[in-house]
């Protein structure tokens, strides 16, 4: 069963009233990066170099041409025991020919996560814009998350 937005909000910081939705909490854009390289092997990983994308000062927004970007959320998330987190794109992102891809957020994870923003048509996104929604589902689990991304971006 998915939890109410008010429950999710108790595990997100900072959170404004307008971010709390019936079934989750909207996440905002903190930073956007272009990436280069990287390697995923059978026994580890090497994250590629990243270049911070600066917002266009005249537009007050990130001017993103077609391509793939790593997007960091502005909120710190704590996935409680007995739950799993999922992040979905907001419909306004989809309606602007963009997609946000994420992984499963395991029980016990804490940090400011990231997602893969795929831009299919040039778009402008303002810093702090709400672009995703975090939802929690109740779930059985074996242990809690203790991986290399624990505490990321905090």
Residue frames as a rotation matrix with the C-alpha (Angstrom) as fourth column:
UNK 1
0.583 0.813 0.000 0.00
0.813 -0.583 0.000 0.00
0.000 0.000 -1.000 0.00
UNK 2
-0.304 -0.628 0.716 1.23
0.567 -0.723 -0.394 3.50
0.765 0.287 0.576 -0.83
UNK 3
-0.319 0.080 -0.944 1.41
0.903 -0.276 -0.329 5.99
-0.287 -0.958 0.016 2.03
UNK 4
0.760 0.647 0.055 -0.24
0.646 -0.744 -0.169 9.43
-0.068 0.164 -0.984 2.24
UNK 5
0.308 -0.623 0.719 1.69
0.378 -0.613 -0.694 12.53
0.873 0.485 0.047 1.25
UNK 6
0.662 -0.025 0.749 1.64
-0.598 -0.620 0.508 13.75
0.451 -0.784 -0.425 4.87
UNK 7
0.887 -0.384 0.258 3.50
0.116 0.725 0.679 10.58
-0.448 -0.572 0.687 5.93
UNK 8
0.439 -0.745 0.502 6.09
0.853 0.170 -0.494 11.04
0.282 0.645 0.710 3.18
UNK 9
0.508 -0.188 0.841 6.52
-0.029 -0.979 -0.202 14.71
0.861 0.078 -0.502 4.17
UNK 10
0.933 -0.141 0.330 7.63
-0.338 -0.038 0.940 13.62
-0.120 -0.989 -0.083 7.64
UNK 11
0.503 -0.762 0.408 10.70
0.507 0.643 0.574 12.07
-0.699 -0.082 0.710 5.97
UNK 12
0.207 -0.369 0.906 11.63
0.881 -0.333 -0.337 14.94
0.426 0.868 0.256 3.64
UNK 13
0.590 -0.063 -0.805 13.53
0.495 -0.759 0.423 18.12
-0.638 -0.648 -0.417 4.54
UNK 14
-0.785 0.567 -0.250 13.03
-0.220 -0.632 -0.743 20.90
-0.580 -0.528 0.621 3.80
UNK 15
-0.634 0.660 0.403 9.45
0.750 0.399 0.527 20.65
0.187 0.637 -0.748 2.61
UNK 16
-0.910 0.412 -0.055 6.94
-0.402 -0.906 -0.136 23.43
-0.105 -0.101 0.989 1.92
UNK 17
-0.286 0.900 0.329 3.19
-0.230 0.269 -0.935 23.01
-0.930 -0.343 0.131 2.23
UNK 18
0.432 0.517 -0.739 2.67
-0.802 -0.155 -0.577 23.25
-0.413 0.842 0.347 -1.56
UNK 19
-0.485 -0.675 -0.556 5.04
-0.834 0.548 0.064 20.30
0.261 0.495 -0.828 -2.10
UNK 20
-0.807 0.223 0.546 2.81
-0.169 0.799 -0.577 17.90
-0.565 -0.558 -0.607 -0.14
UNK 21
-0.517 0.614 -0.596 0.47
-0.728 0.051 0.684 16.03
0.450 0.788 0.421 -2.49
UNK 22
0.509 0.805 0.304 -2.24
-0.850 0.414 0.327 13.48
0.138 -0.425 0.895 -1.68
UNK 23
0.997 -0.070 -0.035 0.09
0.072 0.996 0.047 10.53
0.031 -0.050 0.998 -2.34
UNK 24
0.281 -0.960 -0.017 3.60
0.949 0.280 -0.143 11.94
0.142 0.024 0.990 -2.03
UNK 25
0.497 -0.254 -0.830 5.89
0.236 -0.880 0.411 14.96
-0.835 -0.400 -0.377 -1.91
UNK 26
0.950 -0.187 0.251 7.14
0.194 -0.276 -0.941 17.00
0.245 0.943 -0.226 -4.85
UNK 27
0.261 -0.939 -0.225 10.93
0.723 0.036 0.690 17.20
-0.640 -0.342 0.688 -5.18
UNK 28
0.916 0.063 -0.397 12.69
-0.120 -0.900 -0.420 20.26
-0.384 0.432 -0.816 -6.53
UNK 29
0.638 -0.732 0.238 15.74
0.519 0.180 -0.835 20.95
0.569 0.656 0.495 -8.70
UNK 30
0.754 -0.501 -0.426 18.88
0.203 -0.439 0.875 21.79
-0.625 -0.746 -0.229 -6.73
UNK 31
-0.111 -0.841 -0.530 21.50
-0.631 -0.352 0.691 21.33
-0.768 0.411 -0.491 -9.46
UNK 32
0.942 0.308 0.130 21.91
-0.077 0.578 -0.812 19.92
-0.326 0.756 0.568 -12.95
UNK 33
0.008 -0.999 0.048 25.08
-0.434 0.040 0.900 18.30
-0.901 -0.029 -0.433 -14.27
UNK 34
0.699 -0.031 -0.715 26.44
-0.659 0.361 -0.660 17.18
0.279 0.932 0.231 -17.62
UNK 35
0.571 -0.464 0.677 28.38
-0.311 0.641 0.702 13.93
-0.760 -0.611 0.221 -17.28
UNK 36
0.387 -0.544 -0.745 31.36
-0.838 0.129 -0.530 12.35
0.384 0.829 -0.406 -19.02
UNK 37
-0.505 -0.739 -0.446 32.69
-0.542 0.674 -0.502 8.84
0.672 -0.012 -0.741 -18.85
UNK 38
0.097 0.464 0.881 32.12
-0.956 0.289 -0.047 6.40
-0.276 -0.837 0.471 -16.03
UNK 39
-0.483 -0.239 -0.842 32.27
-0.503 0.863 0.043 2.66
0.717 0.444 -0.537 -15.76
UNK 40
0.368 0.572 0.733 30.13
-0.908 0.390 0.152 0.00
-0.199 -0.722 0.663 -14.17
UNK 41
-0.466 -0.609 -0.642 31.95
-0.670 0.716 -0.194 -3.29
0.578 0.340 -0.742 -13.66
UNK 42
0.169 0.528 -0.832 31.08
0.121 0.827 0.549 -6.59
0.978 -0.194 0.076 -12.03
UNK 43
0.080 -0.213 -0.974 32.73
0.950 0.313 0.010 -5.57
0.303 -0.926 0.228 -8.77
UNK 44
-0.316 -0.167 -0.934 32.27
0.642 -0.762 -0.082 -1.82
-0.698 -0.626 0.348 -8.56
UNK 45
0.626 0.527 0.575 31.69
0.777 -0.488 -0.398 1.44
0.071 0.696 -0.714 -10.30
UNK 46
-0.621 -0.686 -0.380 33.41
0.664 -0.718 0.210 4.66
-0.417 -0.122 0.901 -11.27
UNK 47
0.531 0.826 -0.190 31.16
0.633 -0.535 -0.559 7.66
-0.563 0.176 -0.807 -11.60
UNK 48
0.057 -0.492 0.869 32.16
0.935 -0.278 -0.219 9.84
0.349 0.825 0.444 -14.56
UNK 49
-0.855 -0.411 -0.317 33.25
0.485 -0.851 -0.204 13.44
-0.186 -0.328 0.926 -14.29
UNK 50
0.229 0.971 0.065 30.51
0.971 -0.222 -0.094 16.03
-0.077 0.084 -0.993 -13.97
UNK 51
-0.878 -0.356 0.319 30.22
0.393 -0.918 0.056 19.63
0.273 0.174 0.946 -15.05
UNK 52
-0.350 0.754 -0.556 27.72
0.578 -0.293 -0.761 21.84
-0.737 -0.588 -0.333 -13.23
UNK 53
-0.309 0.379 0.873 25.24
0.809 -0.378 0.450 23.50
0.500 0.845 -0.190 -15.58
UNK 54
-0.848 0.010 -0.530 24.73
0.320 -0.788 -0.527 27.13
-0.423 -0.616 0.665 -14.65
UNK 55
0.244 0.965 0.100 21.32
0.793 -0.138 -0.594 28.74
-0.559 0.224 -0.798 -15.07
UNK 56
-0.283 -0.217 0.934 21.11
0.796 -0.596 0.103 31.35
0.535 0.773 0.342 -17.82
UNK 57
-0.733 -0.054 -0.678 21.22
0.570 -0.594 -0.568 34.65
-0.372 -0.803 0.466 -15.88
UNK 58
-0.897 0.420 -0.139 18.95
-0.434 -0.773 0.463 36.42
0.087 0.476 0.875 -18.38
UNK 59
-0.224 0.845 -0.486 16.28
-0.280 0.422 0.862 33.70
0.933 0.329 0.143 -18.32
UNK 60
-0.230 0.086 0.969 16.69
-0.973 -0.044 -0.227 32.76
0.023 -0.995 0.093 -14.65
UNK 61
0.761 0.506 0.407 16.52
-0.484 0.860 -0.163 29.11
-0.432 -0.073 0.899 -15.72
UNK 62
-0.356 -0.771 0.528 18.60
-0.072 0.586 0.807 26.22
-0.932 0.249 -0.264 -16.92
UNK 63
0.421 0.392 -0.818 18.47
-0.851 -0.142 -0.506 26.30
-0.315 0.909 0.274 -20.74
UNK 64
-0.215 -0.471 0.856 18.82
-0.294 0.867 0.403 22.61
-0.931 -0.164 -0.325 -21.59
UNK 65
-0.156 0.124 -0.980 19.28
-0.984 0.068 0.165 21.38
0.087 0.990 0.111 -25.14
UNK 66
0.807 0.459 -0.371 18.37
-0.477 0.877 0.048 17.82
0.348 0.138 0.927 -26.11
UNK 67
-0.245 -0.906 -0.346 20.47
-0.399 0.420 -0.815 15.35
0.884 -0.062 -0.464 -24.14
UNK 68
0.512 0.325 -0.795 20.90
0.499 0.640 0.584 13.52
0.699 -0.696 0.165 -20.86
UNK 69
-0.163 -0.481 0.861 21.67
-0.485 -0.721 -0.495 15.20
0.859 -0.498 -0.116 -17.52
UNK 70
-0.370 0.071 -0.926 22.03
0.778 0.569 -0.267 14.21
0.509 -0.819 -0.266 -13.88
UNK 71
0.038 0.519 0.854 19.65
-0.235 -0.826 0.512 16.21
0.971 -0.220 0.091 -11.70
UNK 72
-0.800 -0.277 -0.532 20.16
0.452 0.305 -0.838 16.57
0.394 -0.911 -0.119 -7.94
UNK 73
0.266 0.964 -0.006 17.08
0.614 -0.164 0.772 17.07
0.743 -0.209 -0.635 -5.80
UNK 74
-0.194 -0.303 0.933 16.89
-0.314 -0.882 -0.351 19.91
0.929 -0.361 0.076 -3.30
UNK 75
0.534 0.535 0.655 15.52
-0.789 0.038 0.613 17.83
0.303 -0.844 0.442 -0.45
UNK 76
-0.740 -0.666 0.093 17.12
-0.637 0.650 -0.414 15.36
0.215 -0.366 -0.905 1.92
UNK 77
0.319 0.849 -0.421 15.17
-0.681 0.514 0.521 12.11
0.659 0.120 0.743 2.01
UNK 78
-0.713 -0.424 0.558 15.03
-0.686 0.584 -0.433 9.45
-0.142 -0.692 -0.708 4.71
UNK 79
-0.087 0.670 -0.737 13.34
-0.539 0.590 0.601 6.19
0.838 0.450 0.310 3.69
UNK 80
-0.019 0.110 0.994 11.87
-0.993 0.111 -0.031 4.66
-0.114 -0.988 0.107 6.86
UNK 81
-0.945 -0.243 0.219 12.08
-0.251 0.968 -0.007 0.99
-0.211 -0.061 -0.976 7.74
UNK 82
-0.352 0.840 0.412 9.16
0.435 0.537 -0.723 -0.99
-0.829 -0.075 -0.554 6.39
UNK 83
0.685 0.596 -0.419 9.04
-0.036 -0.547 -0.837 1.14
-0.727 0.589 -0.353 3.22
UNK 84
-0.309 -0.704 0.639 10.50
0.841 0.112 0.530 1.57
-0.445 0.701 0.557 -0.24
UNK 85
0.074 0.283 -0.956 10.64
-0.065 -0.955 -0.288 4.87
-0.995 0.083 -0.053 -2.13
UNK 86
-0.088 -0.041 0.995 9.86
0.969 0.227 0.095 5.58
-0.230 0.973 0.020 -5.77
UNK 87
-0.345 -0.036 -0.938 10.35
-0.026 -0.999 0.047 8.86
-0.938 0.041 0.343 -7.62
UNK 88
0.039 0.463 0.885 8.17
0.943 0.276 -0.186 9.69
-0.330 0.842 -0.426 -10.62
UNK 89
-0.899 -0.333 0.286 8.31
0.421 -0.838 0.347 12.68
0.124 0.432 0.893 -12.97
UNK 90
-0.327 0.807 -0.491 5.66
0.049 -0.505 -0.862 15.36
-0.944 -0.306 0.126 -12.60
UNK 91
0.301 0.543 0.784 3.30
0.788 0.321 -0.525 15.53
-0.537 0.776 -0.331 -15.55
UNK 92
0.881 -0.007 -0.473 4.53
-0.185 -0.926 -0.330 19.04
-0.435 0.378 -0.817 -16.47
UNK 93
-0.175 -0.985 -0.005 7.96
-0.543 0.092 0.835 17.53
-0.822 0.149 -0.550 -17.13
UNK 94
-0.404 0.097 0.910 6.44
0.531 0.834 0.147 14.88
-0.745 0.542 -0.388 -19.40
UNK 95
0.636 0.754 0.165 4.31
0.605 -0.355 -0.713 17.47
-0.479 0.553 -0.681 -21.21
UNK 96
0.698 -0.493 -0.520 7.53
-0.589 -0.808 -0.025 19.31
-0.408 0.324 -0.854 -22.05
UNK 97
0.836 -0.277 -0.473 9.06
-0.221 0.619 -0.753 16.21
0.502 0.735 0.457 -23.70
UNK 98
-0.273 -0.905 0.327 11.33
-0.796 0.021 -0.605 15.37
0.541 -0.426 -0.726 -20.76
UNK 99
0.669 0.408 -0.621 11.66
-0.021 0.846 0.533 12.19
0.743 -0.343 0.574 -18.72
UNK 100
0.029 -0.621 0.783 13.12
-0.967 -0.215 -0.135 11.55
0.252 -0.754 -0.607 -15.29
UNK 101
0.469 0.027 -0.883 14.54
-0.053 0.999 0.003 8.10
0.881 0.045 0.470 -14.54
UNK 102
0.031 -0.448 0.893 15.45
-0.976 -0.204 -0.068 6.91
0.213 -0.870 -0.444 -11.06
UNK 103
-0.579 -0.272 -0.769 16.28
-0.106 0.960 -0.260 3.74
0.809 -0.069 -0.584 -9.16
UNK 104
0.495 0.694 -0.523 14.54
0.417 0.338 0.844 2.10
0.762 -0.635 -0.123 -6.20
UNK 105
-0.207 -0.484 0.850 15.16
-0.615 -0.612 -0.498 3.92
0.761 -0.625 -0.171 -2.91
UNK 106
-0.152 0.064 -0.986 15.68
0.369 0.929 0.004 1.22
0.917 -0.364 -0.165 -0.29
UNK 107
0.894 0.438 -0.098 14.60
0.192 -0.177 0.965 1.32
0.405 -0.882 -0.243 3.35
UNK 108
0.556 -0.680 -0.478 17.28
0.670 0.026 0.742 3.06
-0.492 -0.733 0.470 5.42
UNK 109
-0.158 -0.610 0.776 18.58
0.911 -0.394 -0.124 5.31
0.382 0.687 0.618 2.62
UNK 110
0.616 0.275 -0.739 19.30
0.522 -0.844 0.121 8.89
-0.590 -0.460 -0.663 3.67
UNK 111
-0.548 -0.836 -0.041 20.58
0.572 -0.410 0.711 11.62
-0.610 0.366 0.703 1.39
UNK 112
0.197 0.502 -0.842 19.84
-0.479 -0.700 -0.530 14.07
-0.855 0.508 0.103 -1.40
UNK 113
0.055 -0.112 0.992 19.35
0.487 0.870 0.071 11.76
-0.872 0.479 0.103 -4.34
UNK 114
-0.555 -0.298 -0.777 19.76
-0.550 -0.569 0.611 12.21
-0.624 0.766 0.152 -8.04
UNK 115
0.390 0.669 0.633 17.89
0.226 0.597 -0.770 11.26
-0.893 0.443 0.081 -11.18
UNK 116
-0.723 -0.552 0.416 18.58
0.500 -0.003 0.866 11.03
-0.477 0.834 0.278 -14.89
UNK 117
0.216 0.742 -0.635 16.85
-0.090 -0.633 -0.769 13.86
-0.972 0.223 -0.070 -16.74
UNK 118
-0.580 -0.306 0.755 16.40
0.689 0.312 0.655 13.08
-0.436 0.900 0.030 -20.43
UNK 119
-0.096 0.460 -0.883 15.48
-0.239 -0.871 -0.428 16.10
-0.966 0.170 0.193 -22.53
UNK 120
-0.145 0.127 0.981 13.83
0.798 0.602 0.040 15.23
-0.586 0.788 -0.188 -25.86
UNK 121
0.372 0.211 0.904 13.13
0.700 -0.703 -0.124 18.86
0.610 0.679 -0.410 -26.88
UNK 122
-0.670 -0.672 0.315 14.95
0.328 -0.649 -0.687 21.98
0.666 -0.357 0.655 -25.69
UNK 123
0.486 0.824 -0.292 13.51
0.611 -0.081 0.788 23.14
0.625 -0.561 -0.542 -22.38
UNK 124
-0.415 -0.522 0.745 14.05
-0.302 -0.693 -0.654 25.73
0.858 -0.497 0.130 -19.66
UNK 125
0.391 0.465 -0.794 13.78
0.620 0.505 0.601 24.65
0.680 -0.727 -0.091 -16.02
UNK 126
0.385 -0.201 0.901 14.00
-0.492 -0.870 0.016 27.14
0.781 -0.449 -0.434 -13.16
UNK 127
-0.735 -0.620 -0.276 16.15
-0.005 0.412 -0.911 26.37
0.678 -0.668 -0.306 -10.12
UNK 128
-0.888 0.380 0.259 13.86
-0.301 -0.055 -0.952 25.17
-0.347 -0.923 0.163 -7.33
UNK 129
-0.205 0.850 -0.485 11.11
-0.925 -0.005 0.381 24.07
0.321 0.526 0.787 -9.74
UNK 130
-0.037 0.306 0.951 9.07
-0.565 0.779 -0.272 21.05
-0.824 -0.547 0.144 -8.68
UNK 131
-0.190 -0.163 -0.968 9.90
-0.972 0.172 0.161 18.29
0.141 0.972 -0.191 -11.18
UNK 132
-0.582 -0.054 -0.812 9.29
-0.107 0.994 0.010 14.94
0.806 0.093 -0.584 -9.46
UNK 133
0.342 0.674 0.655 7.13
-0.848 -0.078 0.524 13.27
0.405 -0.735 0.545 -6.83
UNK 134
-0.792 -0.599 -0.120 8.43
-0.427 0.684 -0.592 10.93
0.436 -0.418 -0.797 -4.15
UNK 135
0.417 0.905 0.089 6.06
-0.752 0.288 0.592 8.20
0.510 -0.313 0.801 -2.97
UNK 136
-0.679 -0.558 0.477 6.47
-0.732 0.564 -0.381 5.50
-0.056 -0.608 -0.792 -0.32
UNK 137
0.317 0.721 -0.616 5.08
-0.548 0.669 0.502 2.00
0.775 0.178 0.607 -0.40
UNK 138
0.400 -0.142 0.906 4.99
-0.814 0.399 0.422 -0.31
-0.421 -0.906 0.044 2.58
UNK 139
0.494 -0.323 -0.807 7.37
-0.526 0.628 -0.573 -3.20
0.692 0.708 0.141 1.96
UNK 140
0.922 -0.354 0.158 9.02
0.119 0.645 0.755 -6.14
-0.369 -0.677 0.637 3.62
UNK 141
0.625 -0.767 -0.146 12.79
-0.516 -0.266 -0.815 -5.99
0.586 0.584 -0.562 3.39
UNK 142
0.724 -0.533 -0.438 15.93
0.661 0.718 0.218 -7.85
0.199 -0.448 0.872 4.41
UNK 143
-0.249 -0.823 -0.511 18.04
0.898 -0.394 0.196 -5.32
-0.363 -0.410 0.837 6.27
UNK 144
0.798 0.434 -0.418 18.35
0.281 -0.882 -0.379 -1.66
-0.533 0.185 -0.826 5.39
UNK 145
0.810 -0.452 0.373 20.43
0.300 -0.227 -0.927 0.28
0.504 0.863 -0.048 2.89
UNK 146
0.685 -0.694 -0.220 24.11
0.025 -0.280 0.960 0.68
-0.728 -0.663 -0.174 3.77
UNK 147
0.527 -0.438 0.728 25.66
0.847 0.342 -0.407 1.29
-0.071 0.831 0.551 0.35
UNK 148
-0.456 -0.890 0.023 28.10
0.881 -0.447 0.153 3.81
-0.126 0.090 0.988 -1.06
UNK 149
-0.431 0.344 0.834 25.38
0.315 -0.809 0.496 6.42
0.846 0.477 0.241 -1.66
UNK 150
0.372 0.548 -0.749 24.32
0.894 0.005 0.448 6.59
0.249 -0.837 -0.488 1.99
UNK 151
0.299 -0.175 -0.938 24.41
0.572 -0.754 0.323 10.26
-0.764 -0.633 -0.125 3.04
UNK 152
-0.354 -0.508 0.786 25.07
0.935 -0.168 0.313 11.46
-0.027 0.845 0.534 -0.52
UNK 153
-0.340 0.114 0.934 25.02
0.479 -0.833 0.276 15.19
0.809 0.541 0.229 -1.26
UNK 154
0.776 0.603 -0.184 24.42
0.459 -0.340 0.821 16.14
0.432 -0.721 -0.541 2.39
